[in-house]
Amino acid sequence: MIELLILDVDGVLTDGTKVYDIDHNVLSKRYMCKDFTAIKRFIASGVKIVMLSGDNFNKQMAEKRNIDFYCSRNDDLSLDKSRYLEVFKDKYGVNINKMGFVGDDYFDLSIIRRLNYTFCPSDSPRIVKSNSLYTLNAKGGEGVLVELYDMFIDKEWVLEPTEEAVADLDKQEVSSQEMK
């Protein structure tokens, strides 16, 4: 089944809202913690997770959560996320047919159109919904990965890991260590 799940960030893990300062620097974004727990559950179930975003602002968040991060904006500012499929195939040893992607916006279409297993939040534009295999009920930033993980369990695409395995992954995150 799916061995590598590629996640867009803004509009999937967040509602897509960015708070800017007067100089147009991003100050904050809002994430749902339950989605990060779902990511740990995916990993503990044997699914590799990577984040692929056009916004490098998300890199530090991913690093603090031990998730490999890739910024899809090249030096030419291209947003073609599909060019990373060969990189992922080589680095993670996963056939493209065993990759899944969760995205929400127009700039995700290049990769959505190349993969068999694609998912999008319910508040995605119609063109994304019509090109994705599954449209989830959750809106971006409102438990998209929680719902997706439950779908994987229901379809028996993964087996539920132990609570200890998920807790061990949580303990390894810098973000968790910084909370004490």
C-alpha positions as a Markdown table, in Angstrom:
| # | Residue | x | y | z |
|---|---|---|---|---|
| 1 | Met | 0.0 | 0.0 | 0.0 |
| 2 | Ile | 1.3 | 3.5 | 0.8 |
| 3 | Glu | 4.8 | 3.4 | 2.1 |
| 4 | Leu | 5.6 | 7.2 | 1.8 |
| 5 | Leu | 3.1 | 9.9 | 2.5 |
| 6 | Ile | 4.0 | 13.4 | 1.2 |
| 7 | Leu | 2.4 | 16.3 | 3.0 |
| 8 | Asp | 1.8 | 19.8 | 1.8 |
| 9 | Val | 1.7 | 22.1 | 4.9 |
| 10 | Asp | -0.2 | 25.3 | 4.3 |
| 11 | Gly | -3.9 | 24.5 | 3.8 |
| 12 | Val | -3.4 | 20.9 | 5.0 |
| 13 | Leu | -1.8 | 21.1 | 8.4 |
| 14 | Thr | -2.9 | 24.8 | 8.7 |
| 15 | Asp | -6.0 | 26.5 | 7.5 |
| 16 | Gly | -3.7 | 28.4 | 5.1 |
| 17 | Thr | -3.8 | 31.6 | 7.1 |
| 18 | Lys | -0.5 | 33.5 | 7.7 |
| 19 | Val | -0.1 | 36.4 | 10.0 |
| 20 | Tyr | 2.3 | 39.0 | 8.6 |
| 21 | Asp | 4.1 | 42.0 | 10.1 |
| 22 | Ile | 4.2 | 45.4 | 8.4 |
| 23 | Asp | 7.3 | 44.3 | 6.3 |
| 24 | His | 5.4 | 41.3 | 5.1 |
| 25 | Asn | 7.3 | 38.8 | 7.1 |
| 26 | Val | 5.4 | 35.7 | 8.3 |
| 27 | Leu | 4.9 | 35.9 | 12.0 |
| 28 | Ser | 2.7 | 32.9 | 12.7 |
| 29 | Lys | 0.6 | 30.0 | 11.4 |
| 30 | Arg | -1.9 | 27.8 | 13.3 |
| 31 | Tyr | -1.5 | 24.0 | 13.4 |
| 32 | Met | -3.7 | 21.4 | 15.1 |
| 33 | Cys | -1.7 | 19.3 | 17.5 |
| 34 | Lys | -3.8 | 16.2 | 16.8 |
| 35 | Asp | -2.5 | 16.2 | 13.3 |
| 36 | Phe | 1.0 | 15.9 | 14.6 |
| 37 | Thr | -0.1 | 12.9 | 16.7 |
| 38 | Ala | -1.6 | 11.4 | 13.6 |
| 39 | Ile | 1.8 | 11.8 | 11.9 |
| 40 | Lys | 3.5 | 10.0 | 14.7 |
| 41 | Arg | 0.9 | 7.2 | 14.4 |
| 42 | Phe | 1.6 | 6.9 | 10.7 |
| 43 | Ile | 5.3 | 6.7 | 11.3 |
| 44 | Ala | 4.8 | 4.1 | 14.1 |
| 45 | Ser | 2.7 | 2.1 | 11.7 |
| 46 | Gly | 5.5 | 2.0 | 9.2 |
| 47 | Val | 4.5 | 4.8 | 6.8 |
| 48 | Lys | 7.4 | 7.3 | 6.1 |
| 49 | Ile | 6.4 | 10.9 | 6.2 |
| 50 | Val | 7.9 | 13.9 | 4.4 |
| 51 | Met | 6.7 | 17.5 | 4.1 |
| 52 | Leu | 6.9 | 19.3 | 0.7 |
| 53 | Ser | 6.0 | 22.9 | 0.8 |
| 54 | Gly | 6.5 | 26.0 | -1.3 |
| 55 | Asp | 7.1 | 28.0 | 1.9 |
| 56 | Asn | 10.5 | 27.5 | 3.6 |
| 57 | Phe | 9.0 | 29.0 | 6.8 |
| 58 | Asn | 7.8 | 25.5 | 7.6 |
| 59 | Lys | 11.3 | 24.0 | 7.7 |
| 60 | Gln | 12.0 | 24.7 | 11.3 |
| 61 | Met | 8.7 | 23.3 | 12.4 |
| 62 | Ala | 9.4 | 20.0 | 10.5 |
| 63 | Glu | 12.9 | 19.7 | 11.9 |
| 64 | Lys | 11.7 | 20.1 | 15.5 |
| 65 | Arg | 9.3 | 17.3 | 14.8 |
| 66 | Asn | 11.9 | 15.0 | 13.1 |
| 67 | Ile | 10.1 | 15.2 | 9.8 |
| 68 | Asp | 12.2 | 15.5 | 6.6 |
| 69 | Phe | 11.3 | 18.8 | 4.8 |
| 70 | Tyr | 11.6 | 19.8 | 1.2 |
| 71 | Cys | 11.0 | 23.3 | -0.1 |
| 72 | Ser | 9.5 | 23.1 | -3.6 |
| 73 | Arg | 10.5 | 26.6 | -4.6 |
| 74 | Asn | 13.7 | 26.3 | -6.7 |
| 75 | Asp | 16.0 | 29.1 | -7.5 |
| 76 | Asp | 13.8 | 29.8 | -10.5 |
| 77 | Leu | 10.8 | 30.0 | -8.0 |
| 78 | Ser | 9.2 | 27.1 | -9.7 |
| 79 | Leu | 6.6 | 25.3 | -7.6 |
| 80 | Asp | 6.5 | 21.9 | -9.5 |
| 81 | Lys | 6.3 | 19.5 | -6.7 |
| 82 | Ser | 6.3 | 16.5 | -9.0 |
| 83 | Arg | 10.0 | 16.9 | -9.7 |
| 84 | Tyr | 10.6 | 15.5 | -6.2 |
| 85 | Leu | 9.1 | 12.1 | -6.9 |
| 86 | Glu | 12.4 | 10.7 | -8.2 |
| 87 | Val | 14.3 | 12.3 | -5.2 |
| 88 | Phe | 11.9 | 10.5 | -2.8 |
| 89 | Lys | 12.1 | 7.3 | -4.8 |
| 90 | Asp | 15.9 | 7.2 | -4.5 |
| 91 | Lys | 16.2 | 8.6 | -0.9 |
| 92 | Tyr | 13.5 | 6.5 | 0.7 |
| 93 | Gly | 13.6 | 3.4 | -1.6 |
| 94 | Val | 9.8 | 3.7 | -2.3 |
| 95 | Asn | 8.3 | 3.1 | -5.7 |
| 96 | Ile | 6.2 | 6.0 | -7.0 |
| 97 | Asn | 3.1 | 3.7 | -7.0 |
| 98 | Lys | 3.5 | 3.4 | -3.2 |
| 99 | Met | 3.6 | 7.1 | -2.5 |
| 100 | Gly | 0.6 | 9.2 | -1.4 |
| 101 | Phe | 0.2 | 12.9 | -1.3 |
| 102 | Val | -2.0 | 15.3 | 0.7 |
| 103 | Gly | -2.4 | 18.7 | -0.9 |
| 104 | Asp | -5.0 | 21.5 | -1.1 |
| 105 | Asp | -4.2 | 24.0 | -3.7 |
| 106 | Tyr | -3.5 | 24.7 | -7.4 |
| 107 | Phe | 0.2 | 24.4 | -7.0 |
| 108 | Asp | -0.2 | 20.8 | -5.8 |
| 109 | Leu | -1.7 | 19.6 | -9.1 |
| 110 | Ser | 1.6 | 18.7 | -10.7 |
| 111 | Ile | 2.2 | 16.0 | -8.1 |
| 112 | Ile | -1.5 | 15.1 | -7.6 |
| 113 | Arg | -1.7 | 14.2 | -11.3 |
| 114 | Arg | 1.3 | 11.9 | -11.1 |
| 115 | Leu | 0.3 | 9.7 | -8.1 |
| 116 | Asn | -2.4 | 7.1 | -7.6 |
| 117 | Tyr | -3.1 | 7.9 | -3.9 |
| 118 | Thr | -4.0 | 11.5 | -3.5 |
| 119 | Phe | -6.0 | 13.3 | -0.8 |
| 120 | Cys | -7.3 | 16.8 | -0.2 |
| 121 | Pro | -9.2 | 18.7 | 2.5 |
| 122 | Ser | -12.8 | 19.6 | 1.9 |
| 123 | Asp | -12.1 | 23.3 | 1.4 |
| 124 | Ser | -9.8 | 22.7 | -1.5 |
| 125 | Pro | -10.6 | 24.3 | -4.9 |
| 126 | Arg | -12.8 | 22.3 | -7.2 |
| 127 | Ile | -9.9 | 21.6 | -9.6 |
| 128 | Val | -7.9 | 19.9 | -6.8 |
| 129 | Lys | -10.9 | 17.9 | -5.6 |
| 130 | Ser | -11.6 | 16.7 | -9.1 |
| 131 | Asn | -8.0 | 15.5 | -9.5 |
| 132 | Ser | -7.6 | 13.9 | -6.1 |
| 133 | Leu | -8.6 | 10.3 | -5.4 |
| 134 | Tyr | -10.2 | 11.2 | -2.0 |
| 135 | Thr | -11.7 | 14.5 | -0.7 |
| 136 | Leu | -11.7 | 14.3 | 3.0 |
| 137 | Asn | -14.4 | 15.8 | 5.2 |
| 138 | Ala | -12.0 | 17.9 | 7.3 |
| 139 | Lys | -11.0 | 21.4 | 6.2 |
| 140 | Gly | -7.4 | 22.4 | 6.2 |
| 141 | Gly | -6.0 | 22.9 | 9.7 |
| 142 | Glu | -9.0 | 21.1 | 11.2 |
| 143 | Gly | -7.8 | 17.5 | 11.6 |
| 144 | Val | -7.0 | 16.5 | 8.0 |
| 145 | Leu | -4.4 | 14.0 | 9.0 |
| 146 | Val | -6.5 | 12.7 | 11.9 |
| 147 | Glu | -9.2 | 11.8 | 9.4 |
| 148 | Leu | -6.7 | 10.4 | 7.0 |
| 149 | Tyr | -5.1 | 8.1 | 9.6 |
| 150 | Asp | -8.6 | 6.8 | 10.6 |
| 151 | Met | -9.3 | 6.1 | 6.9 |
| 152 | Phe | -6.0 | 4.1 | 6.6 |
| 153 | Ile | -7.1 | 2.1 | 9.7 |
| 154 | Asp | -10.6 | 1.5 | 8.4 |
| 155 | Lys | -9.2 | 0.4 | 5.0 |
| 156 | Glu | -6.6 | -1.8 | 6.8 |
| 157 | Trp | -3.8 | 0.0 | 5.0 |
| 158 | Val | -2.0 | 0.2 | 8.3 |
| 159 | Leu | -2.1 | -1.5 | 11.6 |
| 160 | Glu | -2.6 | 0.5 | 14.8 |
| 161 | Pro | 0.8 | 0.9 | 16.6 |
| 162 | Thr | 1.1 | 0.6 | 20.3 |
| 163 | Glu | 0.7 | 3.7 | 22.5 |
| 164 | Glu | 4.2 | 3.3 | 23.7 |
| 165 | Ala | 5.6 | 3.4 | 20.1 |
| 166 | Val | 3.8 | 6.7 | 19.4 |
| 167 | Ala | 4.9 | 8.1 | 22.8 |
| 168 | Asp | 8.5 | 7.2 | 22.1 |
| 169 | Leu | 8.4 | 9.1 | 18.8 |
| 170 | Asp | 6.9 | 12.1 | 20.7 |
| 171 | Lys | 9.7 | 12.0 | 23.3 |
| 172 | Gln | 12.3 | 12.3 | 20.4 |
| 173 | Glu | 10.9 | 15.5 | 19.1 |
| 174 | Val | 12.7 | 18.7 | 19.9 |
| 175 | Ser | 9.3 | 20.4 | 20.1 |
| 176 | Ser | 8.2 | 18.0 | 22.9 |
| 177 | Gln | 11.5 | 18.5 | 24.8 |
| 178 | Glu | 11.1 | 22.2 | 24.7 |
| 179 | Met | 7.7 | 22.0 | 26.4 |
| 180 | Lys | 9.0 | 20.9 | 29.7 |
